[in-house]
């Protein structure tokens, strides 16, 4: 329960920060990010993480539309979407799968 609360709080804080940034600066600041070498490295790191997490979503979800929706949301909004997916779908499915594997042995 504590982990869930921490994940939700962190995701909500990020989304508030993202919203405030979009309201005050729009997307103009991205020019400075992409102009800097470290900015490009951070963007590459972010999208590598998105790609890896999207692979987990594709492995777990069965419905194509749902899988695509989660993947697009993840690419656009980042890891707060991953937190929501983990809480709603990932942890229950992975947890029950892991429990079944333990029961087999």
JOQUI-V626871 format. One record per backbone hydrogen bond with DSSP energy under -0.5 kcal/mol. NH is the residue of the N-H (numbers start at 1). CO is the residue of the C=O. E is the energy in kcal/mol with one decimal. If there is no record, write none. Layout:
# JOQUI-V626871
nh=NH co=CO e=E
nh=NH co=CO e=E
This chain:
# JOQUI-V626871
nh=5 co=1 e=-2.2
nh=6 co=2 e=-2.6
nh=7 co=3 e=-2.7
nh=8 co=4 e=-2.7
nh=9 co=5 e=-2.5
nh=10 co=6 e=-2.4
nh=11 co=7 e=-2.4
nh=12 co=8 e=-2.6
nh=13 co=9 e=-2.4
nh=14 co=10 e=-2.1
nh=15 co=11 e=-2.4
nh=16 co=12 e=-2.3
nh=17 co=13 e=-2.3
nh=18 co=14 e=-3.0
nh=19 co=15 e=-2.6
nh=20 co=16 e=-2.7
nh=21 co=17 e=-2.3
nh=22 co=18 e=-2.5
nh=23 co=19 e=-2.3
nh=24 co=20 e=-2.3
nh=25 co=21 e=-3.0
nh=26 co=21 e=-1.0
nh=26 co=22 e=-0.6
nh=28 co=25 e=-1.2
nh=30 co=27 e=-1.6
nh=31 co=28 e=-1.4
nh=33 co=29 e=-1.6
nh=34 co=30 e=-2.8
nh=35 co=31 e=-1.3
nh=36 co=32 e=-1.1
nh=36 co=33 e=-0.6
nh=40 co=36 e=-1.9
nh=41 co=37 e=-2.2
nh=42 co=38 e=-2.6
nh=43 co=39 e=-2.1
nh=44 co=40 e=-2.4
nh=45 co=41 e=-2.5
nh=46 co=42 e=-2.5
nh=47 co=43 e=-2.6
nh=48 co=44 e=-2.0
nh=49 co=45 e=-2.2
nh=50 co=46 e=-2.4
nh=51 co=47 e=-2.4
nh=52 co=48 e=-2.5
nh=53 co=49 e=-2.7
nh=54 co=50 e=-2.9
nh=55 co=51 e=-1.7
nh=56 co=52 e=-1.3
nh=57 co=53 e=-2.2
nh=58 co=54 e=-2.8
nh=59 co=55 e=-1.6
nh=60 co=56 e=-1.5
nh=61 co=57 e=-3.0
nh=67 co=63 e=-2.5
nh=68 co=64 e=-2.8
nh=69 co=65 e=-2.5
nh=70 co=66 e=-2.4
nh=71 co=67 e=-2.2
nh=72 co=68 e=-2.8
nh=73 co=69 e=-2.4
nh=74 co=70 e=-2.4
nh=75 co=71 e=-2.3
nh=76 co=72 e=-2.1
nh=77 co=73 e=-3.0
nh=78 co=74 e=-1.9
nh=80 co=77 e=-0.5
nh=81 co=78 e=-1.4
nh=82 co=78 e=-0.7
nh=83 co=79 e=-2.2
nh=84 co=80 e=-2.2
nh=85 co=81 e=-2.8
nh=86 co=82 e=-2.8
nh=87 co=83 e=-2.5
nh=88 co=84 e=-2.6
nh=89 co=85 e=-3.2
nh=90 co=85 e=-2.4
nh=91 co=86 e=-3.0
nh=93 co=89 e=-2.1
nh=94 co=90 e=-3.4
nh=95 co=91 e=-2.8
nh=96 co=92 e=-2.1
nh=97 co=93 e=-2.2
nh=98 co=94 e=-2.8
nh=99 co=95 e=-2.2
nh=100 co=96 e=-2.0
nh=101 co=97 e=-2.1
nh=102 co=98 e=-2.2
nh=103 co=99 e=-2.1
nh=104 co=100 e=-1.3
nh=105 co=101 e=-0.9
nh=105 co=102 e=-0.6
